[in-house]
């Protein structure tokens, strides 16, 4: 993973990831068993970067993305599973 090779002073402490509300479990629910690690925990352990998963309904995603870009707030680092409009 390329993030593992970044120097510590170049790594973000946290990535804020927007996903469709129904997709949050893909990141933070253990699978295939309750004893399995989550994808989020694997990412955090291997990269050293915390993830904040933000679930958002499709109707709100477009508005939030436009607001974020317009105001340059940079509230989200990664946009995944974003519903098309």
Residue, then its C-alpha position, 0 to 999 in steps of 0.5 A: x500500500x502506497x500510504x505505508x511508504x509515506x513519511x510520518x510527517x506527510x501522512x494525514x492523521x485521519x481520512x474522512x470518507x463519505x459513503x452512501x448510508x447503506x454502505x457504511x457496514x462494508x467498512x465497519x462491520x466484521x465479515x464473514x464472522x464476528x471475529x473477523x477484522x473490519x476493512x476499516x481496522x485493517x486499513x488503519x492498522x496497515x496504513x497508520x491513518x485513522x478513518x472516519x466513515x460518514x454515511x449519507x443518503x443519496x439526496x444529501x450527497x450531491x448538496x454536501x459535495x457541492x457545498x464542500x467544493x464551493x466553500x473549499x471546506x475540505x470536509x471530505x477526503x474521499x468520496x465512495x459509493x456516491x450516488x449518481x444524479 
